[in-house]
Amino acid sequence: MRVKIKYLLQTTQPKNDLEVKGWVRTRRDAKNFSFLEVNDGSCLANLQAILSWEGIDKQKLSQLNTGAAVSLKGDLVPSLGRGQKWELKINDFAILGTAPASSYPLQKKRHSDEFLRTIAHLRPRTNKYGAIFRIRSKLAYGIHTYFQEKGFFYVHTPILTGLDCEGAGEMFNVTAKKSDFFGRPAHLTVSGQLEAEILACSLGDVYTFGPTFRAENSNTPRHAAEFWMLEPEMAFANLEEDMKLAEDLIKWLIDYSWQHCSQDLELFAKFVDPSLKQRLERVLSQDFAKISYQEAINILKAAKKNFKYPIRFGMDLQTEHERYLSEEYFQRPVFVVDFPKEIKPFYMRLNSDNQTVAAMDLLVPGIGELIGGSQREERLSVLEQRMEELGLAKEDYWWYLDLRRFGSVEHSGFGLGFERLLMFITGISNIRDVIPFPRTPGHIEF
């Protein structure tokens, strides 16, 4: 029976008659035997295997190249070499899949990210990308663990939608052979929030976690056309409680990732971002800052910085502004609250000044905006007025308005970009490198 390398390296006793399957990372020949480094994807570390040439066909031996898939049978014994506790003494082996050295593209130990993006089908076999995709898996599980332990219900919201949640109009249209398959135009969702509100107003605390889509023609390191979004929604919760949940979640997930992915994260701390550990420890050790949008504008105006985008009240904060506030001014995550209503969606609760809404953006060092959320407008008349101001057809949102007609309560939620969270926790600077198959303008390979 196959045993994964991860578990073999954790064992405390020698073991006989094992079978290991994986891919050859390196092969080093000595007199009458070879040292193989084999990885099966279960962990960052390789298993060293010793193969005696006695009785081995030379043609078969020549196929043990970097990238070849192999099955190794043998005994796990204490290693005589440095750097590893165990090694596999091979008694028999089989080549499951060849990888000719003349054509297999992963021959060198280090390749540029730009090159690896051109071979997305093979890059998970490298140390860096194997590590990030294991972290991605574990962190997704951690998200479910966190919310399930807090009594939230995991709900599934539609990927196909007839509405534009954000009002931005940057949506992918969905077509079928028959026009108007649904009887009206359909799009890929930009957010599951509106549907999550329905369920929160019945179940109390819910969260949705799945793919979302934006048709922005943007080629920045932070944007992709398809990405994953975490969206909790809480009934009977105001903006302060919304921010409390967001801060607790981020700190919990950082701690969780280091508990469960330390070996993989050490790789990023060593080779990608040497300040990673210190930066994340600072996040854990301090309360997040909190300022109003007006205070943020004042701070940015007073900054001795040549921003590309000039500062003015009523503007959307750009990445350069967000990073200045979180990295240089506060040197920690910061909530910016109470944005002008003109730059935020219709569903955000209008403040008593009738000029700003109860919105919050969480800005973090190295990324900028990580979370965007708000207290939702629960007052029917105010919501209807906001929709009129923005030219939204009430008949399209009849069900959303019904939530305010029947048992309306204050409720709040936020959206967290999963890929940006991965970038924040690993120090990776480009969103294309934390998604197995990135979709960006002009690129959809698979």
C-alpha positions as CSV (number, residue, x, y, z in Angstrom):
1,M,0.0,0.0,0.0
2,R,1.3,3.5,-0.9
3,V,2.4,5.6,2.1
4,K,2.7,9.4,1.7
5,I,6.1,11.0,2.3
6,K,4.6,13.4,4.8
7,Y,3.8,10.6,7.2
8,L,7.0,8.7,6.6
9,L,9.1,11.7,7.6
10,Q,7.2,12.0,10.8
11,T,7.7,8.4,11.9
12,T,9.8,7.4,14.9
13,Q,10.6,3.9,13.9
14,P,12.2,2.2,10.8
15,K,9.6,0.5,8.6
16,N,10.0,-2.4,6.1
17,D,8.2,-3.3,2.8
18,L,6.9,0.2,2.0
19,E,5.7,1.6,-1.3
20,V,6.2,5.3,-2.1
21,K,4.9,7.0,-5.3
22,G,6.0,10.4,-6.5
23,W,8.0,12.4,-8.9
24,V,11.8,12.5,-9.1
25,R,13.1,16.0,-8.1
26,T,16.8,15.2,-8.5
27,R,19.1,12.2,-9.2
28,R,22.7,12.1,-8.2
29,D,24.9,9.2,-9.2
30,A,27.8,7.7,-7.2
31,K,29.8,4.5,-7.7
32,N,27.3,1.7,-8.4
33,F,24.3,3.5,-6.9
34,S,22.0,6.6,-7.2
35,F,20.6,9.1,-4.7
36,L,17.1,10.1,-5.6
37,E,15.1,13.0,-4.2
38,V,11.4,12.1,-4.5
39,N,8.4,14.3,-3.8
40,D,4.7,13.3,-3.8
41,G,3.1,16.6,-3.1
42,S,2.1,15.8,0.5
43,C,4.6,18.1,2.0
44,L,7.5,20.4,1.1
45,A,10.2,18.0,2.0
46,N,11.6,15.3,-0.3
47,L,12.3,11.7,0.6
48,Q,15.9,10.6,-0.2
49,A,16.0,7.1,-1.7
50,I,19.0,5.0,-2.4
51,L,19.1,2.7,-5.4
52,S,21.7,0.1,-6.0
53,W,22.6,-0.5,-9.7
54,E,23.1,-4.2,-9.2
55,G,20.9,-6.1,-11.6
56,I,19.2,-2.9,-12.9
57,D,18.7,-2.5,-16.7
58,K,20.6,0.5,-17.9
59,Q,17.7,1.6,-20.2
60,K,15.4,1.6,-17.2
61,L,17.9,3.4,-15.1
62,S,18.3,6.1,-17.7
63,Q,14.6,7.0,-17.4
64,L,15.0,8.1,-13.8
65,N,15.1,11.7,-14.8
66,T,13.9,14.8,-13.0
67,G,10.1,14.9,-13.4
68,A,9.7,11.1,-13.9
69,A,6.8,9.5,-12.0
70,V,8.0,6.5,-10.0
71,S,6.9,3.7,-7.7
72,L,9.6,2.8,-5.1
73,K,9.4,-0.3,-2.9
74,G,11.8,-0.7,0.0
75,D,12.7,-0.2,3.6
76,L,12.7,3.1,5.6
77,V,16.1,3.2,7.4
78,P,18.0,5.9,9.4
79,S,19.9,8.2,7.1
80,L,23.6,8.3,7.2
81,G,23.6,11.7,5.5
82,R,23.1,15.2,6.9
83,G,19.8,17.0,6.7
84,Q,17.4,14.1,6.8
85,K,16.4,11.6,9.5
86,W,15.2,8.8,7.2
87,E,15.9,7.5,3.8
88,L,14.4,4.7,1.6
89,K,16.5,1.8,0.7
90,I,15.0,0.7,-2.6
91,N,14.4,-3.0,-3.3
92,D,12.4,-2.6,-6.4
93,F,11.1,0.3,-8.5
94,A,8.9,1.0,-11.5
95,I,8.7,4.0,-13.9
96,L,5.1,5.1,-14.0
97,G,5.7,8.0,-16.4
98,T,8.8,9.3,-18.2
99,A,10.0,12.9,-18.4
100,P,12.7,13.2,-21.0
101,A,15.4,15.6,-20.0
102,S,15.4,17.1,-23.5
103,S,11.8,18.4,-23.2
104,Y,10.8,18.5,-19.5
105,P,10.8,22.3,-18.7
106,L,11.6,22.1,-14.9
107,Q,15.2,21.1,-15.1
108,K,16.7,24.0,-13.1
109,K,16.1,24.6,-9.4
110,R,15.0,28.2,-9.8
111,H,12.6,29.5,-12.5
112,S,11.1,33.0,-12.7
113,D,7.4,33.4,-11.8
114,E,6.8,34.9,-15.3
115,F,8.1,31.7,-16.9
116,L,6.2,29.4,-14.6
117,R,2.9,31.2,-15.4
118,T,3.4,30.0,-19.0
119,I,3.3,26.4,-17.7
120,A,0.6,26.5,-15.1
121,H,0.0,22.8,-15.6
122,L,3.5,22.0,-14.3
123,R,4.3,24.8,-11.8
124,P,2.6,23.0,-8.8
125,R,5.6,20.6,-8.9
126,T,8.0,23.3,-7.8
127,N,8.6,24.0,-4.2
128,K,7.0,27.5,-4.2
129,Y,3.8,26.6,-5.9
130,G,3.4,23.3,-4.2
131,A,3.7,25.2,-0.9
132,I,1.2,27.9,-1.9
133,F,-1.4,25.5,-3.1
134,R,-1.1,23.4,0.1
135,I,-1.5,26.6,2.2
136,R,-4.5,27.6,0.0
137,S,-6.1,24.2,0.8
138,K,-5.5,24.4,4.5
139,L,-6.5,28.0,4.8
140,A,-9.8,27.3,3.1
141,Y,-10.4,24.5,5.6
142,G,-9.5,27.0,8.4
143,I,-12.2,29.4,7.2
144,H,-14.8,26.8,7.5
145,T,-13.4,25.7,10.9
146,Y,-13.6,29.3,12.2
147,F,-17.1,30.0,11.2
148,Q,-18.5,26.6,12.1
149,E,-17.1,26.8,15.6
150,K,-18.7,30.2,15.9
151,G,-22.1,28.8,14.9
152,F,-22.4,30.3,11.4
153,F,-24.1,28.3,8.7
154,Y,-22.4,27.7,5.4
155,V,-24.8,28.7,2.6
156,H,-24.5,28.4,-1.1
157,T,-25.4,31.5,-3.2
158,P,-25.9,31.5,-7.0
159,I,-23.1,31.9,-9.5
160,L,-25.6,32.8,-12.2
161,T,-27.5,36.0,-11.3
162,G,-29.8,38.5,-12.9
163,L,-28.6,41.4,-10.6
164,D,-25.5,43.6,-10.3
165,C,-24.8,43.6,-6.5
166,E,-22.2,46.3,-6.6
167,G,-23.8,48.5,-9.2
168,A,-20.5,48.7,-11.1
169,G,-21.7,47.1,-14.3
170,E,-18.5,45.1,-14.7
171,M,-20.1,41.7,-15.1
172,F,-19.7,38.8,-17.5
173,N,-22.8,38.1,-19.5
174,V,-24.0,34.5,-19.7
175,T,-25.5,33.3,-23.0
176,A,-26.9,30.0,-24.3
177,K,-27.8,28.7,-27.8
178,K,-31.3,30.0,-27.1
179,S,-31.3,33.7,-26.3
180,D,-32.6,34.7,-22.9
181,F,-32.5,31.1,-21.5
182,F,-33.7,32.5,-18.2
183,G,-36.2,34.9,-19.7
184,R,-33.9,37.8,-18.9
185,P,-30.2,38.7,-19.1
186,A,-28.0,36.6,-16.9
187,H,-24.5,37.3,-15.5
188,L,-21.8,35.7,-13.5
189,T,-22.0,36.9,-9.9
190,V,-19.7,39.6,-8.5
191,S,-20.9,38.8,-4.9
192,G,-23.2,36.5,-3.0
193,Q,-24.0,39.2,-0.5
194,L,-27.6,40.0,-1.4
195,E,-28.6,36.3,-1.3
196,A,-26.6,35.9,1.9
197,E,-28.7,38.7,3.5
198,I,-31.8,36.6,2.7
199,L,-30.4,33.6,4.6
200,A,-29.0,35.7,7.5
201,C,-32.5,37.2,8.0
202,S,-33.7,33.7,8.6
203,L,-30.8,31.7,10.0
204,G,-29.0,34.5,11.9
205,D,-25.3,34.1,11.1
206,V,-24.3,32.7,7.7
207,Y,-21.3,32.8,5.4
208,T,-20.8,32.0,1.7
209,F,-17.4,31.1,0.3
210,G,-17.0,30.6,-3.4
211,P,-16.0,31.9,-6.8
212,T,-16.9,35.4,-8.0
213,F,-16.2,37.2,-11.2
214,R,-15.3,40.8,-12.4
215,A,-15.1,41.9,-16.0
216,E,-12.7,44.7,-15.3
217,N,-10.0,45.1,-17.9
218,S,-7.4,45.3,-15.2
219,N,-3.9,43.9,-15.3
220,T,-2.7,44.9,-11.8
221,P,-1.0,42.4,-9.4
222,R,-4.2,42.5,-7.2
223,H,-6.9,41.8,-9.7
224,A,-8.2,38.7,-11.5
225,A,-11.3,38.0,-13.5
226,E,-12.2,35.0,-11.4
227,F,-11.4,34.8,-7.7
228,W,-12.8,33.4,-4.4
229,M,-14.7,35.5,-1.9
230,L,-15.6,34.9,1.7
231,E,-18.8,36.7,2.7
232,P,-20.2,36.4,6.2
233,E,-23.5,38.1,7.0
234,M,-24.9,38.6,10.5
235,A,-28.4,39.5,11.6
236,F,-28.7,41.7,14.7
237,A,-25.2,43.1,14.1
238,N,-24.0,46.7,13.6
239,L,-20.9,48.0,12.0
240,E,-18.8,47.8,15.2
241,E,-19.6,44.1,15.5
242,D,-18.8,43.6,11.8
243,M,-15.3,45.1,12.4
244,K,-14.8,43.0,15.5
245,L,-15.5,39.8,13.6
246,A,-13.2,40.9,10.7
247,E,-10.3,41.6,13.1
248,D,-10.8,38.4,15.0
249,L,-11.0,36.4,11.8
250,I,-7.8,37.8,10.3
251,K,-5.8,37.2,13.5
252,W,-7.2,33.7,13.9
253,L,-6.4,32.7,10.4
254,I,-2.8,34.0,10.7
255,D,-2.3,32.0,13.8
256,Y,-4.0,28.9,12.2
257,S,-1.8,29.1,9.1
258,W,1.4,29.1,11.2
259,Q,0.2,26.2,13.3
260,H,-0.7,24.0,10.3
261,C,1.5,25.2,7.5
262,S,4.7,26.2,9.2
263,Q,7.1,24.3,6.9
264,D,5.6,25.8,3.8
265,L,5.4,29.3,5.3
266,E,9.0,29.1,6.3
267,L,9.8,28.8,2.6
268,F,8.2,32.1,1.9
269,A,9.8,33.8,4.9
270,K,13.2,32.7,3.7
271,F,12.9,33.2,-0.1
272,V,10.0,35.5,-0.8
273,D,9.6,38.0,2.0
274,P,12.2,38.1,4.8
275,S,10.1,40.4,6.8
276,L,7.0,38.1,6.7
277,K,7.2,36.7,10.2
278,Q,7.9,40.1,11.8
279,R,5.0,41.7,9.9
280,L,2.5,39.0,10.8
281,E,3.6,39.0,14.5
282,R,3.0,42.8,14.6
283,V,-0.5,42.2,13.2
284,L,-1.2,39.7,16.0
285,S,0.2,41.8,18.8
286,Q,-1.7,45.0,18.2
287,D,-5.3,46.2,17.9
288,F,-6.2,47.3,14.4
289,A,-6.4,51.1,14.0
290,K,-9.7,52.8,13.0
291,I,-10.2,56.2,11.3
292,S,-13.0,57.9,9.4
293,Y,-12.7,58.4,5.6
294,Q,-12.4,62.2,6.3
295,E,-9.5,61.5,8.7
296,A,-7.9,59.3,6.1
297,I,-8.2,62.2,3.5
298,N,-6.6,64.6,6.0
299,I,-3.7,62.3,6.7
300,L,-3.1,61.7,3.0
301,K,-3.2,65.4,2.2
302,A,-0.7,66.1,5.0
303,A,1.7,63.3,3.8
304,K,4.9,64.3,2.2
305,K,4.4,61.9,-0.6
306,N,4.1,62.4,-4.4
307,F,1.0,60.3,-5.0
308,K,0.1,59.4,-8.5
309,Y,-3.6,60.1,-7.8
310,P,-4.1,63.5,-6.1
311,I,-6.0,63.5,-2.9
312,R,-9.5,65.0,-2.8
313,F,-12.6,64.3,-0.7
314,G,-15.0,62.1,-2.5
315,M,-12.4,60.0,-4.3
316,D,-12.0,56.2,-4.1
317,L,-8.8,55.5,-2.2
318,Q,-6.2,53.9,-4.5
319,T,-3.8,51.2,-3.6
320,E,-1.0,53.7,-3.1
321,H,-3.1,55.6,-0.5
322,E,-4.3,52.4,1.2
323,R,-0.7,51.1,1.5
324,Y,0.6,54.4,2.8
325,L,-2.0,54.4,5.6
326,S,-1.4,50.8,6.7
327,E,2.3,50.5,6.0
328,E,3.8,53.9,6.8
329,Y,1.4,55.9,8.8
330,F,-0.1,53.3,11.1
331,Q,2.3,50.4,10.4
332,R,-0.6,48.0,11.1
333,P,-4.0,47.1,9.7
334,V,-6.5,50.0,9.8
335,F,-10.2,50.2,9.4
336,V,-11.5,53.2,7.4
337,V,-15.1,53.9,8.1
338,D,-18.0,56.3,7.1
339,F,-17.4,56.8,3.4
340,P,-19.3,59.3,1.2
341,K,-22.5,57.7,0.0
342,E,-21.7,58.6,-3.6
343,I,-18.8,56.1,-3.8
344,K,-20.5,53.2,-2.1
345,P,-23.3,50.8,-3.2
346,F,-27.0,51.4,-2.5
347,Y,-27.4,48.8,0.2
348,M,-25.1,50.5,2.8
349,R,-26.8,52.1,5.8
350,L,-27.1,55.9,5.5
351,N,-25.5,57.7,8.5
352,S,-27.3,60.4,10.4
353,D,-25.4,63.1,8.5
354,N,-27.2,61.9,5.3
355,Q,-23.8,62.2,3.5
356,T,-21.9,59.2,4.5
357,V,-22.7,55.5,4.9
358,A,-21.8,52.9,7.6
359,A,-19.1,51.2,5.5
360,M,-15.7,49.9,6.4
361,D,-12.6,48.9,4.5
362,L,-9.8,47.0,6.2
363,L,-6.4,48.1,4.8
364,V,-3.4,45.9,5.5
365,P,0.4,46.3,4.9
366,G,1.6,44.9,1.6
367,I,-1.8,44.6,0.0
368,G,-4.0,47.6,0.7
369,E,-7.7,46.7,0.9
370,L,-8.3,43.2,2.2
371,I,-11.9,43.5,3.4
372,G,-14.8,45.7,2.4
373,G,-18.0,45.6,4.4
374,S,-20.9,47.6,5.9
375,Q,-24.0,47.7,8.0
376,R,-26.8,47.1,5.6
377,E,-29.7,49.6,5.2
378,E,-32.6,48.0,7.0
379,R,-35.0,50.9,6.8
380,L,-37.4,50.5,3.8
381,S,-38.0,54.1,3.1
382,V,-34.3,55.1,3.2
383,L,-33.4,52.1,1.0
384,E,-36.0,53.0,-1.6
385,Q,-34.8,56.6,-1.6
386,R,-31.2,55.5,-2.2
387,M,-32.3,53.2,-5.1
388,E,-34.2,56.1,-6.7
389,E,-31.1,58.3,-6.4
390,L,-29.0,55.7,-8.2
391,G,-31.7,54.9,-10.8
392,L,-32.2,51.3,-9.8
393,A,-35.5,49.7,-10.7
394,K,-37.3,48.7,-7.5
395,E,-39.2,45.9,-9.3
396,D,-35.8,44.1,-9.9
397,Y,-35.2,44.1,-6.1
398,W,-38.8,43.4,-4.9
399,W,-37.6,40.4,-2.8
400,Y,-34.7,42.5,-1.3
401,L,-37.2,45.2,-0.3
402,D,-39.5,42.5,1.2
403,L,-36.8,41.8,3.7
404,R,-37.3,45.4,5.0
405,R,-41.1,45.0,4.9
406,F,-41.3,41.9,7.0
407,G,-39.4,41.6,10.2
408,S,-36.6,43.9,9.2
409,V,-33.5,43.9,11.5
410,E,-30.1,45.6,11.5
411,H,-27.6,43.3,9.9
412,S,-24.0,43.6,8.7
413,G,-21.4,41.7,6.7
414,F,-18.3,42.0,4.6
415,G,-16.4,40.5,1.7
416,L,-12.8,39.1,2.0
417,G,-10.8,38.4,-1.1
418,F,-9.3,34.9,-0.5
419,E,-6.4,35.4,-2.9
420,R,-5.5,38.7,-1.2
421,L,-5.5,37.0,2.1
422,L,-3.1,34.4,0.7
423,M,-0.9,37.1,-0.6
424,F,-0.9,38.8,2.8
425,I,0.0,35.7,4.7
426,T,2.7,34.4,2.3
427,G,4.2,37.7,1.1
428,I,3.5,36.8,-2.6
429,S,3.1,40.0,-4.5
430,N,1.0,38.9,-7.5
431,I,-2.5,37.4,-7.4
432,R,-1.6,35.2,-10.4
433,D,0.7,33.2,-8.2
434,V,-1.8,32.2,-5.5
435,I,-4.5,30.9,-8.0
436,P,-3.8,27.6,-9.7
437,F,-5.3,28.7,-13.0
438,P,-5.5,32.5,-13.1
439,R,-8.0,34.2,-15.4
440,T,-6.9,37.7,-16.4
441,P,-7.6,39.8,-19.5
442,G,-6.3,37.9,-22.5
443,H,-5.5,34.8,-20.6
444,I,-7.7,31.7,-20.2
445,E,-5.5,28.7,-21.1
446,F,-7.5,25.8,-19.6
